[in-house]
Amino acid sequence: MNNFLFRKIDNSGLILFRIVFGLLITLESFGAIATGWVRKNLVEPSFTFNFIGFDFLQIFQGEAAYFLFVLMGIFGIFVMIGFRYRFSMIAYALLWTAAYLMQKTSYNNHYYLLMLLSWLMVFLPASRRVSIDAEINPEIKSNAMPRWVWLVVVFQIWIVYTYASLAKLYPGWLDGSAIAAFMYGKKDYWLIGEFLQSKMLQTVMVHVGIYFDLLIIPLLLWRRTRVPAFILSIIFHLSNSIIFQIGIFPYLALAYSFFFFSPETLNRYFLRKEPLYNGNEIEIPKNKNLWIGVFSIYFIFQIGLPLRHHFFQGDVLWTEEGHRLSWRMMLRSKSGTLSVYVKEKGSEEKTLYNYFTVITQKQSASVATKPDLMWQLAQRIKEVEKEKGRDVEVYMESWISINRGPYHELIDSSVDLASEKWSHFRHSSWILPEPEDLFLSKE
């Protein structure tokens, strides 16, 4: 095992990935400011729906968020050029983790992947060449890395794709209603909008979505299928980028391809002046047991977290319990309506509450379909009204539709959410059981 994990191999793939990764996180950081993402999610709201338990991150809410993202962009440049790599990568990982945990309004799986990759990159020797660090300090220059580096990166992306495929094996995806709902929202796209409404195309997308995610890593690993798989990957990810406009994720996924091609191929096209590693050294570090233990625990969590929803009552597509951190990507379209009522302690009269005085229009779309955000909104309303000298109970009526299907009531409207306690490890009893026709579309 030691010989396998710690045998040195060429590091061309890692070096190229670091350069592209640095470029992408730079574009993500500055792009979030330029497109108004930071303004809409972190500046305009009076408070952000942070991951429960991370309320202290609200200190970055408001104008401070711009500074946070500018810093991330700067550190992204440093990562790309390999300047003070380790410090820059740690700084970026900390800042992006804070940005990720402080809001759930615009949740995206690639934000989570970016957080994981950032921390993994902290521990990888990615600046040993084609970097300012290596030019300043030639002692660190090397064209080799231990094999465990390659294994860690490839295993991480394999987990992502595999769970993304398995999550699609549910009625709403298999019958095409999920894809139909996604494409319905793209019907006004120039040139391709009408084409995306084709039932034949949507049927193809249903099957491609499952089999691409399940097979792409094995196909890239096998030399005979590597080039066709890479071409398919380009078509798949660029199509996703055009249709779904999901930021840097398609390009990050393509950058992973560096780890599958041979050093000879990578050097021929990208690193022509760089020598290949042709040795066969094995260098076992003194703290090898620590490294093996840390990464073993990490991957146990990575394999276990996406399975946790099976231990909660109800369907995760309905309750959302166990949905995040689970690679449940582009699975369903949800819409909903929300009415909020408050009642002063000692009174019997409920009054309709204008919750748009507390949250923004953008935030309301997420709150209407996600129980944990409803609970957080109830806590926020109670705090706001307490500042006004009122002690209130908060009740909500929420009706949601999945994949443009029929609307159903999501939560128990007789429960005062403001007095409920939140638990990460048990089902919230005020979420109603899912209906039998949950995935029955209107089509």
matplotlib code that plots the C-alpha trace (Angstrom):
import matplotlib.pyplot as plt

x = [0.0, 2.8, 4.5, 1.3, 0.3, 3.7, 5.3, 6.1, 4.4, 4.5, 2.6, 1.7, -2.0, -2.0, 0.1, -2.3, -5.3, -3.9, -3.6, -7.1, -8.5, -7.0, -8.4, -11.9, -12.0, -10.8, -13.6, -16.1, -15.1, -15.0, -17.9, -20.1, -19.6, -20.0, -23.2, -24.9, -24.8, -23.1, -25.5, -28.7, -27.6, -25.4, -25.8, -29.5, -31.0, -31.3, -30.1, -29.0, -30.3, -27.0, -26.5, -28.1, -25.6, -23.4, -25.2, -21.9, -21.1, -23.7, -20.8, -19.9, -23.4, -23.8, -21.1, -18.4, -19.3, -17.8, -14.5, -14.7, -15.1, -12.4, -10.0, -11.0, -10.4, -6.9, -6.1, -7.4, -4.9, -2.1, -3.2, -3.2, 0.4, 1.6, 2.6, 2.6, 0.5, -0.1, -1.0, -3.2, -5.0, -5.7, -7.0, -9.2, -10.6, -11.4, -13.1, -15.1, -16.2, -17.5, -19.3, -20.8, -22.1, -23.6, -26.3, -28.6, -30.9, -28.8, -27.7, -25.7, -23.9, -20.8, -20.4, -20.0, -17.7, -15.6, -15.3, -14.2, -11.7, -10.3, -9.4, -8.1, -5.8, -4.4, -2.7, -1.6, 1.9, 0.5, 3.1, 6.2, 6.6, 5.2, 4.9, 6.5, 7.1, 9.3, 11.2, 11.8, 12.7, 14.2, 14.6, 10.8, 10.9, 9.8, 8.0, 6.8, 4.1, 3.0, 0.3, -2.1, -2.5, -4.0, -6.1, -7.6, -8.6, -10.1, -11.9, -13.5, -15.0, -16.0, -18.1, -19.7, -20.7, -21.8, -24.2, -25.5, -26.4, -28.0, -30.1, -31.8, -33.3, -36.7, -40.1, -40.0, -36.7, -37.4, -40.8, -39.3, -41.3, -38.3, -36.5, -39.8, -40.1, -36.5, -37.0, -40.3, -38.4, -36.1, -38.8, -38.0, -34.3, -33.2, -32.8, -32.9, -35.9, -38.5, -36.0, -35.7, -39.4, -39.0, -40.2, -37.7, -34.8, -36.0, -36.2, -32.6, -31.6, -33.2, -31.0, -27.9, -28.1, -28.1, -25.5, -23.1, -22.7, -22.4, -19.9, -17.8, -15.1, -14.6, -14.6, -11.9, -9.8, -9.7, -7.2, -9.3, -12.4, -10.6, -10.7, -14.3, -15.3, -13.5, -15.3, -18.6, -17.7, -17.0, -20.4, -22.2, -20.7, -20.8, -24.5, -25.2, -23.4, -25.5, -28.8, -28.6, -26.0, -24.5, -21.3, -17.9, -18.9, -18.9, -15.4, -14.2, -15.5, -13.6, -10.4, -10.6, -9.7, -6.0, -5.8, -6.8, -4.5, -0.9, 1.9, 3.2, -0.1, -0.3, 3.3, 2.9, 0.0, 0.5, 3.9, 6.3, 9.4, 8.8, 10.7, 8.7, 9.2, 10.6, 11.7, 10.3, 11.0, 9.0, 9.2, 7.3, 6.8, 7.3, 3.7, 2.2, -0.3, -1.6, -2.2, -3.9, -6.1, -7.1, -8.1, -9.8, -12.0, -12.7, -13.8, -15.9, -17.9, -18.0, -19.5, -21.8, -23.3, -25.2, -26.9, -28.1, -31.5, -32.5, -32.4, -35.0, -38.7, -40.2, -38.9, -36.0, -37.4, -40.4, -38.8, -35.4, -33.9, -30.5, -30.7, -27.7, -24.1, -25.4, -24.7, -28.5, -27.9, -30.5, -33.1, -36.4, -38.1, -40.0, -42.4, -44.5, -46.7, -46.2, -48.5, -47.2, -49.4, -48.5, -50.4, -49.5, -49.2, -52.5, -54.5, -56.6, -56.4, -54.0, -53.1, -51.4, -47.8, -46.0, -42.7, -41.3, -40.5, -38.0, -36.6, -36.1, -38.1, -35.3, -35.1, -38.9, -38.7, -36.4, -38.3, -41.6, -40.3, -37.7, -38.7, -35.4, -35.6, -39.2, -38.1, -35.3, -37.8, -40.0, -37.1, -36.3, -39.8, -40.0, -36.8, -38.0, -41.3, -39.6, -37.6, -40.9, -42.1, -44.3, -44.1, -45.6, -46.2, -45.5, -47.6, -47.1, -49.1, -47.0, -48.2, -45.6, -45.4, -42.7, -41.9, -45.0, -47.2, -50.2, -49.8, -49.8, -49.6, -46.0, -46.1, -48.6, -50.1, -51.2, -47.6, -45.9, -42.6, -41.0, -41.2, -39.9, -36.4, -34.2, -32.3, -29.9, -30.3, -34.0, -37.1, -39.1, -42.6, -44.3, -43.4, -46.4, -46.1, -45.6, -48.7, -49.2, -49.3, -46.1, -44.5, -47.7, -47.1, -49.7, -48.7]
y = [0.0, 2.4, 1.7, 2.4, 5.6, 7.3, 6.3, 9.5, 10.3, 13.2, 16.3, 18.0, 17.4, 19.0, 22.0, 22.7, 22.2, 24.7, 27.3, 26.9, 26.5, 29.9, 31.5, 30.1, 31.2, 34.6, 34.9, 33.5, 36.1, 39.2, 37.9, 37.7, 41.4, 42.4, 40.4, 41.7, 38.3, 39.8, 42.8, 40.7, 37.9, 39.6, 43.4, 44.2, 41.7, 43.0, 39.5, 36.4, 32.9, 31.4, 27.7, 27.2, 27.6, 30.0, 33.2, 34.9, 35.1, 37.9, 40.3, 40.0, 40.9, 44.3, 46.4, 44.2, 41.4, 43.4, 43.5, 39.8, 38.9, 41.4, 39.6, 36.3, 37.5, 38.7, 35.4, 33.6, 35.4, 34.4, 30.8, 30.9, 32.3, 30.3, 33.2, 32.4, 29.5, 27.8, 31.1, 32.2, 28.9, 28.9, 32.5, 31.8, 28.6, 30.4, 33.3, 31.1, 28.9, 31.9, 33.2, 29.7, 29.2, 32.7, 32.4, 29.7, 31.8, 31.0, 27.5, 25.7, 22.4, 23.8, 26.3, 23.3, 21.5, 24.7, 24.8, 21.1, 21.6, 24.7, 22.9, 19.9, 22.2, 23.6, 20.2, 19.5, 20.4, 22.4, 25.1, 23.1, 24.4, 27.0, 29.2, 32.3, 30.3, 27.8, 30.7, 32.4, 29.2, 26.7, 24.1, 23.4, 22.9, 19.4, 17.7, 14.9, 14.3, 11.2, 9.1, 9.7, 13.3, 12.0, 9.5, 12.1, 14.4, 11.7, 10.0, 13.2, 14.0, 10.3, 10.6, 13.8, 12.3, 8.9, 10.4, 12.9, 9.9, 7.8, 10.8, 11.0, 7.5, 8.8, 9.0, 12.7, 12.4, 9.1, 10.2, 13.3, 15.8, 17.3, 18.0, 19.2, 21.7, 22.9, 23.4, 25.1, 27.9, 28.2, 28.4, 32.1, 31.5, 32.9, 30.4, 27.2, 27.9, 26.1, 23.2, 22.6, 21.9, 18.8, 15.7, 13.6, 15.9, 15.8, 12.0, 11.9, 14.4, 12.2, 9.2, 11.2, 12.9, 9.5, 7.6, 10.5, 11.1, 7.4, 6.5, 9.5, 8.9, 5.2, 6.2, 8.8, 6.4, 3.8, 4.8, 3.5, 5.5, 8.6, 10.8, 10.1, 10.6, 13.9, 15.1, 14.0, 15.8, 19.0, 18.8, 18.0, 20.7, 23.5, 22.6, 22.9, 26.2, 27.6, 26.2, 26.5, 29.2, 27.7, 29.7, 28.1, 24.5, 23.2, 24.6, 23.3, 19.9, 20.1, 21.2, 17.9, 16.2, 17.2, 14.4, 11.7, 12.4, 11.2, 13.6, 13.2, 14.5, 17.4, 18.5, 18.2, 20.7, 22.8, 22.5, 22.1, 23.4, 21.4, 18.1, 14.9, 12.9, 9.5, 8.2, 5.5, 6.9, 6.1, 8.7, 7.7, 10.7, 10.3, 11.4, 9.0, 7.5, 11.0, 11.7, 8.4, 8.9, 12.4, 11.6, 8.3, 10.2, 12.9, 10.4, 8.5, 11.7, 12.4, 8.9, 9.1, 12.6, 12.1, 9.0, 10.7, 11.6, 7.9, 8.2, 11.0, 10.5, 11.5, 12.0, 14.4, 16.0, 17.1, 17.8, 19.1, 17.4, 16.0, 17.7, 20.0, 18.6, 15.6, 16.2, 16.3, 18.5, 19.8, 17.2, 19.0, 22.3, 23.7, 26.6, 27.7, 30.3, 31.4, 33.3, 34.4, 35.2, 36.5, 36.4, 38.3, 36.2, 36.3, 37.1, 34.8, 36.9, 36.1, 38.8, 38.5, 39.6, 41.4, 39.5, 41.5, 44.1, 41.5, 39.8, 40.6, 39.5, 37.2, 35.6, 35.0, 32.5, 30.2, 30.6, 29.6, 26.0, 25.3, 24.4, 25.4, 28.9, 29.2, 28.3, 30.9, 33.5, 32.8, 33.4, 36.6, 37.9, 37.2, 39.1, 42.1, 42.3, 41.9, 45.0, 46.8, 45.5, 42.8, 39.1, 37.2, 33.7, 33.0, 30.7, 29.9, 28.4, 27.1, 25.3, 23.9, 22.2, 19.9, 19.7, 21.8, 19.2, 19.9, 22.1, 20.6, 22.0, 21.7, 22.5, 22.4, 25.9, 25.4, 25.2, 28.3, 28.0, 30.8, 28.5, 25.4, 24.2, 23.2, 19.9, 18.9, 15.2, 14.6, 15.1, 18.3, 17.1, 20.3, 19.3, 17.5, 14.0, 14.0, 13.4, 10.2, 12.2, 14.1, 13.5, 13.6, 16.2, 18.3, 17.0]
z = [0.0, 0.9, -2.4, -4.3, -2.4, -2.2, -5.5, -7.4, -10.7, -13.1, -11.8, -15.1, -14.5, -11.1, -12.3, -15.2, -12.9, -10.4, -13.1, -14.5, -11.0, -10.0, -13.1, -12.5, -8.8, -9.9, -12.5, -9.9, -7.4, -9.6, -11.7, -8.6, -8.1, -11.8, -12.3, -9.2, -7.4, -4.3, -4.3, -4.5, -2.1, 0.5, 0.3, -0.3, 2.3, 5.8, 6.8, 4.9, 5.3, 6.6, 7.3, 10.7, 13.4, 11.5, 12.4, 13.3, 9.6, 9.3, 10.1, 6.4, 5.3, 3.6, 2.0, 3.6, 1.2, -1.7, 0.2, 0.9, -2.8, -4.0, -1.6, -3.0, -6.5, -5.6, -3.9, -6.9, -9.1, -6.7, -6.9, -10.7, -10.9, -7.9, -5.7, -2.0, -3.0, 0.3, 2.1, -0.8, -1.0, 2.7, 2.6, -0.3, 1.2, 4.5, 2.7, 0.3, 3.1, 4.9, 1.8, 1.2, 4.7, 5.1, 2.5, 1.1, -1.1, -4.2, -3.3, -6.0, -5.7, -7.4, -4.5, -2.2, -4.6, -4.8, -1.0, -0.9, -3.7, -2.1, 1.1, -0.8, -2.9, 0.3, 1.0, -2.6, -3.9, -6.8, -7.1, -7.6, -11.1, -13.6, -10.5, -9.0, -5.8, -7.8, -9.4, -6.1, -4.3, -6.8, -3.9, -4.1, -7.9, -8.9, -11.8, -9.6, -6.9, -4.9, -6.4, -3.5, -4.8, -8.1, -6.2, -3.9, -6.7, -9.0, -6.1, -5.1, -8.6, -8.9, -5.8, -7.1, -10.5, -9.0, -6.5, -9.1, -11.3, -8.5, -7.3, -10.7, -10.3, -9.1, -10.8, -11.5, -13.5, -15.2, -16.5, -18.0, -15.9, -14.2, -17.5, -19.0, -16.2, -16.6, -20.4, -20.0, -18.2, -21.2, -23.9, -24.5, -25.2, -28.5, -31.3, -29.1, -26.9, -29.1, -29.8, -26.0, -25.8, -28.0, -26.2, -28.1, -27.0, -23.4, -23.4, -24.6, -21.9, -19.2, -20.2, -20.9, -17.5, -15.8, -17.9, -18.4, -14.7, -13.9, -16.7, -17.5, -14.9, -15.9, -19.5, -18.9, -16.9, -19.8, -22.4, -25.3, -24.5, -23.1, -26.2, -27.1, -23.5, -23.4, -26.5, -25.0, -21.8, -23.7, -25.5, -22.3, -20.1, -22.7, -23.4, -19.6, -19.5, -22.4, -21.3, -17.5, -17.0, -13.9, -13.6, -13.6, -12.8, -16.4, -17.0, -13.6, -14.6, -17.9, -16.1, -14.2, -17.5, -16.9, -14.4, -17.0, -19.9, -20.0, -19.0, -22.6, -24.0, -21.5, -22.1, -25.9, -25.9, -22.8, -21.2, -24.1, -22.3, -19.1, -18.6, -17.9, -14.7, -15.7, -12.3, -10.1, -6.6, -3.5, -0.7, 2.4, 4.7, 8.5, 9.1, 6.6, 9.1, 9.8, 6.1, 5.5, 8.6, 7.7, 4.1, 5.2, 7.6, 4.9, 2.3, 4.8, 5.3, 1.6, 1.0, 4.1, 3.9, 0.6, 2.2, 5.4, 4.0, 4.1, 7.9, 7.9, 7.6, 4.3, 0.8, 0.6, -2.5, -0.4, 3.0, 1.8, 4.8, 3.7, 0.3, 0.6, 0.6, -1.2, -5.0, -5.7, -8.7, -11.1, -10.0, -9.7, -10.3, -7.3, -7.0, -4.1, -2.4, 1.2, 3.6, 7.0, 10.0, 13.4, 16.7, 19.8, 22.9, 24.8, 21.7, 19.6, 16.4, 13.7, 11.3, 7.8, 8.0, 5.2, 5.3, 2.4, 5.1, 6.4, 3.3, -0.4, -3.4, -4.5, -1.0, -1.0, -3.9, -1.9, 1.4, -0.2, -0.9, 1.8, 5.3, 7.0, 5.5, 6.7, 10.2, 10.0, 8.7, 11.7, 14.1, 12.3, 12.4, 16.1, 16.7, 14.6, 16.4, 19.8, 19.0, 18.6, 22.0, 20.6, 21.6, 18.7, 17.5, 13.8, 11.6, 7.9, 5.1, 2.2, -0.9, -3.3, -6.7, -7.9, -11.6, -12.4, -10.8, -8.5, -5.5, -2.0, 1.5, 2.8, 6.5, 9.4, 9.5, 13.1, 14.4, 15.8, 14.0, 16.1, 19.2, 17.4, 18.0, 15.0, 14.9, 12.2, 13.0, 13.2, 11.1, 11.7, 12.6, 11.4, 7.8, 6.5, 4.9, 1.1, -0.9, -3.0, -6.3, -5.5, -8.9, -10.9, -13.6, -15.3, -18.7]

ax = plt.figure().add_subplot(projection="3d")
ax.plot(x, y, z, "-o")
ax.set_aspect("equal")
plt.show()
